[in-house]
Amino acid sequence: MKTKVIPGKGVPPMAELPEAEDINIEEIVRQYIDGKYDLICVLGPTASGKTRYAVKLAERIDRMAEDGAIGRNIRAEIISGDSRQVYRGMDIGTGKDLDEYGDIPLHLTDIADAGSRYNIYEYQRDFEKAWNGIRQRGNIPLLCGGSGLYIEAATMGYSLPDVPPDPGLRAELEKKDTETLIRMLESMKPLHNTTDCDSRKRLIRAIEIAGYETLHPVRHTESLPKNTFFIGTLVSREERNRRIDRRLDARLREGLVDEVRRLLAGGLKAEDLIYYGLEYKFVTLYVTGVLGYDEMRQLLAIAIHQFAKRQMTWFRGMERKGVRIHWVEV
């Protein structure tokens, strides 16, 4: 299967978008089987068509196996790389679209209670388990999502210790000035990761982790992908915004407001839903009377446009770090 590139279609100035290319999926699958890759990742900003692309890719792999084109009985399984689709009962607002997957196995959706605050450490742990399970079954794992931090945690070899927060320590550290905090961290570990000092919040968290590790055995990830083939779904900013607007209106018609009302009626506090941002933030503000309907819809559309732009900025940042992303128009 090749993804056809249509030169010039919907493409804004080249400075804003990477260049699209053709991908020979059959060749990538064979390279996976030969051991060159251990994961295929489909990423992209919201409304760029990544889920549909990943499902079509998985279906193509299944057909290749059925036709004997790859010489073995093998299936594709998809792992979600979305930070909000982990929550049960948050379906319309997170765009799970579970029917779209058909018979393709899907992992890491509906694994946490709405109202909880699932974190990056938990995701890396759960991804590792899902990824290893797929490979042990002899199948091909496809990671699909738009949450850049989650994708990096799964594919870039980070080892993230699951260190619980220490409110007492944080309160004490908040009393100290930034220079003192930096000196404290320097005394606890070499500062190879300078991003630890980007903000007081990150600095305090780094001290919290370093202190915990001196007193407790910490579980680190043992097995994560080493060689990922990245596919990015490409769409112009104008077309992406049009898709976002159409999809938002569709989700409002499908019952997004009622979904938020059900979550609130089920015991979630308004601030818990607002924490999740975007649809849940603005619709909650509408349901609680802070915003009118038209204002909610307008502000939410703008927020999603901005979010998609930030996603794309993150992925281009991954490229600057040396990650090779093969961009396709779909």
C-alpha positions as CSV (number, residue, x, y, z in Angstrom):
1,M,0.0,0.0,0.0
2,K,1.3,3.4,-0.9
3,T,0.1,6.7,0.4
4,K,-0.4,8.9,-2.6
5,V,1.0,12.4,-2.3
6,I,-0.9,15.1,-4.2
7,P,1.5,17.9,-4.9
8,G,0.3,21.3,-3.8
9,K,-3.1,20.2,-2.6
10,G,-4.1,22.3,0.4
11,V,-0.4,23.1,1.3
12,P,0.3,26.5,2.8
13,P,3.8,28.1,2.5
14,M,6.5,25.4,2.8
15,A,8.0,27.0,5.9
16,E,4.8,25.9,7.8
17,L,4.6,22.3,6.7
18,P,7.1,19.5,6.3
19,E,7.3,17.9,2.9
20,A,5.0,14.9,2.2
21,E,6.4,11.7,0.7
22,D,5.3,8.2,-0.5
23,I,5.6,5.3,1.9
24,N,5.8,1.7,0.8
25,I,3.9,0.0,3.6
26,E,4.7,-3.6,2.4
27,E,8.4,-2.8,2.7
28,I,8.1,-1.3,6.1
29,V,6.2,-4.4,7.4
30,R,8.9,-6.7,6.0
31,Q,11.6,-4.6,7.6
32,Y,9.7,-4.9,10.9
33,I,9.6,-8.7,10.5
34,D,13.3,-8.7,9.7
35,G,14.0,-6.8,12.9
36,K,14.9,-3.4,11.6
37,Y,12.0,-1.8,13.4
38,D,10.2,-2.8,16.6
39,L,7.3,-0.4,16.5
40,I,5.3,1.6,13.9
41,C,4.0,4.9,15.1
42,V,1.3,7.0,13.4
43,L,1.2,10.6,14.8
44,G,-0.3,13.9,13.9
45,P,-2.3,16.8,15.2
46,T,-5.9,16.5,15.9
47,A,-8.2,16.2,12.8
48,S,-5.3,15.2,10.6
49,G,-6.7,11.7,9.9
50,K,-4.2,9.7,11.9
51,T,-6.7,7.3,13.4
52,R,-8.2,6.4,10.1
53,Y,-4.7,6.0,8.6
54,A,-3.6,3.7,11.4
55,V,-6.8,1.6,11.1
56,K,-6.3,1.3,7.3
57,L,-2.6,0.4,7.9
58,A,-3.6,-2.3,10.4
59,E,-6.2,-3.7,8.0
60,R,-3.5,-3.8,5.2
61,I,-1.1,-5.7,7.4
62,D,-3.9,-8.3,8.2
63,R,-4.6,-8.7,4.5
64,M,-0.9,-9.2,3.8
65,A,-0.9,-12.0,6.3
66,E,-4.1,-13.6,4.9
67,D,-2.7,-13.4,1.4
68,G,0.6,-15.0,2.4
69,A,2.5,-11.9,1.4
70,I,4.6,-11.8,4.5
71,G,5.0,-15.6,5.0
72,R,3.5,-15.9,8.5
73,N,0.3,-15.5,10.4
74,I,0.5,-12.1,11.9
75,R,-1.9,-9.3,13.0
76,A,-1.6,-5.7,13.7
77,E,-2.8,-4.3,17.1
78,I,-3.1,-0.5,17.9
79,I,-1.9,1.1,21.1
80,S,-3.5,4.5,21.8
81,G,-1.1,7.4,22.3
82,D,-3.8,9.8,23.6
83,S,-3.7,11.3,27.0
84,R,-7.4,11.6,27.5
85,Q,-8.8,8.5,25.8
86,V,-7.6,6.5,28.8
87,Y,-10.6,7.7,30.8
88,R,-13.8,5.7,31.0
89,G,-17.0,7.5,30.2
90,M,-15.2,10.4,28.4
91,D,-16.0,9.2,24.9
92,I,-17.4,12.0,22.7
93,G,-15.2,14.7,24.0
94,T,-12.0,12.7,23.5
95,G,-13.0,11.4,20.1
96,K,-12.6,7.7,20.8
97,D,-14.6,6.7,17.8
98,L,-14.3,3.1,18.8
99,D,-16.5,1.9,15.9
100,E,-13.8,3.1,13.5
101,Y,-11.4,0.3,14.7
102,G,-13.6,-2.6,13.6
103,D,-11.9,-5.9,14.4
104,I,-8.5,-4.3,15.1
105,P,-7.5,-4.8,18.7
106,L,-7.1,-1.5,20.6
107,H,-5.1,-1.0,23.8
108,L,-4.9,1.8,26.4
109,T,-8.3,3.3,26.1
110,D,-10.8,3.1,29.0
111,I,-8.2,2.1,31.6
112,A,-8.7,4.9,34.2
113,D,-11.7,6.4,36.0
114,A,-13.0,9.8,34.9
115,G,-11.9,12.2,37.6
116,S,-8.6,10.6,38.3
117,R,-5.3,12.1,37.0
118,Y,-3.6,9.4,35.0
119,N,0.0,10.5,34.4
120,I,3.0,10.0,32.1
121,Y,4.6,7.5,34.5
122,E,1.5,5.3,34.4
123,Y,1.3,5.6,30.7
124,Q,4.9,4.5,30.1
125,R,4.3,1.5,32.4
126,D,1.1,0.5,30.7
127,F,2.5,1.1,27.2
128,E,5.5,-1.2,28.0
129,K,3.1,-4.0,29.1
130,A,0.9,-3.6,26.0
131,W,3.8,-3.4,23.6
132,N,5.5,-6.4,25.0
133,G,2.3,-8.4,25.0
134,I,1.7,-7.7,21.3
135,R,5.2,-8.7,20.3
136,Q,5.0,-11.9,22.4
137,R,1.9,-12.8,20.5
138,G,3.9,-12.5,17.3
139,N,1.9,-9.5,16.1
140,I,2.9,-6.0,15.0
141,P,2.2,-3.0,17.4
142,L,1.1,0.3,15.9
143,L,1.2,3.3,18.2
144,C,-1.3,6.0,17.2
145,G,-1.9,9.3,18.8
146,G,-1.4,13.0,19.1
147,S,-0.1,13.4,22.6
148,G,3.6,14.2,22.0
149,L,4.7,13.7,25.5
150,Y,3.2,10.2,25.6
151,I,4.6,9.3,22.3
152,E,8.1,10.4,23.4
153,A,7.8,8.5,26.6
154,A,7.0,5.4,24.6
155,T,9.5,5.7,21.9
156,M,12.5,7.8,22.9
157,G,14.0,5.6,25.6
158,Y,13.1,7.7,28.6
159,S,13.2,5.9,31.9
160,L,10.5,7.4,34.1
161,P,10.4,6.4,37.8
162,D,7.0,6.2,39.3
163,V,7.7,8.5,42.3
164,P,4.7,9.5,44.4
165,P,4.2,13.2,45.2
166,D,5.4,14.4,48.7
167,P,3.2,17.4,49.6
168,G,5.2,18.2,52.8
169,L,8.5,18.3,50.9
170,R,7.0,20.4,48.2
171,A,5.7,23.0,50.7
172,E,9.2,23.2,52.3
173,L,10.9,23.6,48.9
174,E,8.5,26.3,47.8
175,K,9.9,28.5,50.6
176,K,13.4,28.4,49.0
177,D,14.6,30.6,46.2
178,T,15.4,29.2,42.8
179,E,19.2,29.4,43.1
180,T,19.0,27.4,46.3
181,L,16.9,24.8,44.7
182,I,19.3,24.4,41.8
183,R,22.2,24.0,44.2
184,M,20.2,21.3,46.1
185,L,19.6,19.4,42.9
186,E,23.2,19.7,41.9
187,S,24.2,18.1,45.2
188,M,21.9,15.2,44.6
189,K,22.7,14.3,41.0
190,P,24.6,15.5,37.9
191,L,22.5,18.0,36.0
192,H,22.6,16.2,32.6
193,N,19.0,17.2,32.0
194,T,19.0,21.0,32.0
195,T,15.2,21.0,31.5
196,D,14.9,20.1,35.2
197,C,15.7,23.8,35.8
198,D,13.3,25.3,33.3
199,S,10.7,26.2,36.0
200,R,10.3,26.0,39.7
201,K,7.7,23.3,39.4
202,R,10.0,21.1,37.4
203,L,12.9,21.9,39.7
204,I,10.9,20.9,42.8
205,R,9.7,17.7,41.1
206,A,13.3,16.8,40.1
207,I,14.5,17.2,43.8
208,E,11.5,15.2,44.9
209,I,12.4,12.3,42.6
210,A,16.1,12.5,43.4
211,G,15.4,12.4,47.1
212,Y,13.0,9.5,46.8
213,E,15.4,7.4,44.8
214,T,18.1,7.7,47.5
215,L,15.8,6.0,50.0
216,H,13.6,3.7,48.0
217,P,14.1,1.1,45.2
218,V,12.4,2.6,42.2
219,R,11.0,0.5,39.3
220,H,12.4,1.7,36.0
221,T,11.2,0.5,32.6
222,E,13.1,-2.5,31.3
223,S,11.9,-2.8,27.8
224,L,10.8,-0.1,25.4
225,P,11.0,0.2,21.6
226,K,14.5,0.9,20.3
227,N,13.7,1.5,16.6
228,T,10.4,3.1,15.7
229,F,9.3,4.0,12.2
230,F,7.3,7.2,12.5
231,I,4.6,8.2,10.1
232,G,3.1,11.7,10.4
233,T,-0.3,12.6,8.9
234,L,-0.1,15.9,7.2
235,V,-2.9,18.5,6.5
236,S,-2.8,22.2,5.9
237,R,-3.6,24.5,8.7
238,E,-6.7,25.8,6.9
239,E,-8.1,22.4,6.1
240,R,-7.2,21.2,9.6
241,N,-9.2,24.1,11.1
242,R,-12.2,23.4,8.8
243,R,-12.1,19.7,9.9
244,I,-11.9,20.8,13.6
245,D,-15.0,23.0,13.2
246,R,-17.0,20.3,11.4
247,R,-16.0,17.7,13.9
248,L,-16.8,20.0,16.9
249,D,-20.3,20.7,15.5
250,A,-20.8,16.9,14.9
251,R,-19.8,16.1,18.5
252,L,-22.1,18.7,19.9
253,R,-25.0,17.2,17.9
254,E,-24.0,13.7,19.0
255,G,-24.4,14.6,22.7
256,L,-21.2,16.1,24.0
257,V,-23.2,18.4,26.3
258,D,-25.2,15.5,27.7
259,E,-21.9,13.5,28.2
260,V,-20.6,16.3,30.4
261,R,-23.9,16.5,32.3
262,R,-23.8,12.7,32.9
263,L,-20.2,13.0,34.3
264,L,-21.2,15.8,36.6
265,A,-24.4,13.9,37.7
266,G,-22.2,10.9,38.4
267,G,-20.3,12.7,41.1
268,L,-17.4,14.4,39.3
269,K,-16.8,18.0,40.3
270,A,-16.8,20.8,37.8
271,E,-13.1,21.5,38.5
272,D,-12.2,17.8,37.8
273,L,-13.7,18.1,34.3
274,I,-12.2,21.5,33.7
275,Y,-8.8,20.0,34.5
276,Y,-9.0,17.9,31.3
277,G,-9.2,21.0,29.1
278,L,-10.7,21.7,25.7
279,E,-14.1,20.1,25.3
280,Y,-14.5,19.3,29.0
281,K,-13.4,22.7,30.1
282,F,-15.6,24.8,27.9
283,V,-18.7,22.6,27.9
284,T,-18.5,22.4,31.7
285,L,-18.4,26.2,31.8
286,Y,-21.5,26.2,29.6
287,V,-23.3,23.6,31.7
288,T,-22.6,25.4,34.9
289,G,-23.8,28.7,33.5
290,V,-20.5,30.5,33.2
291,L,-20.7,30.7,29.4
292,G,-23.5,30.9,26.9
293,Y,-23.8,28.3,24.2
294,D,-22.5,30.4,21.3
295,E,-19.6,31.8,23.3
296,M,-18.7,28.3,24.5
297,R,-18.7,26.9,20.9
298,Q,-16.6,29.9,19.6
299,L,-14.0,29.8,22.4
300,L,-13.8,26.0,22.2
301,A,-13.1,26.0,18.5
302,I,-10.4,28.6,18.9
303,A,-8.8,26.5,21.7
304,I,-8.8,23.4,19.6
305,H,-7.2,25.3,16.7
306,Q,-4.5,26.5,19.0
307,F,-4.0,23.0,20.5
308,A,-3.5,21.5,17.1
309,K,-0.9,24.1,16.3
310,R,1.0,23.2,19.5
311,Q,0.8,19.5,18.6
312,M,2.4,20.2,15.3
313,T,5.1,22.4,16.9
314,W,5.9,19.5,19.3
315,F,6.3,17.0,16.4
316,R,8.6,19.4,14.5
317,G,10.6,19.7,17.8
318,M,11.0,15.9,17.8
319,E,12.4,16.2,14.3
320,R,14.9,18.8,15.5
321,K,16.0,16.3,18.2
322,G,16.8,13.8,15.4
323,V,13.6,11.9,15.0
324,R,12.8,11.0,11.4
325,I,9.1,11.4,10.7
326,H,7.8,10.3,7.3
327,W,5.0,12.8,6.6
328,V,2.1,11.7,4.3
329,E,-1.0,13.4,3.0
330,V,-4.1,11.3,3.6
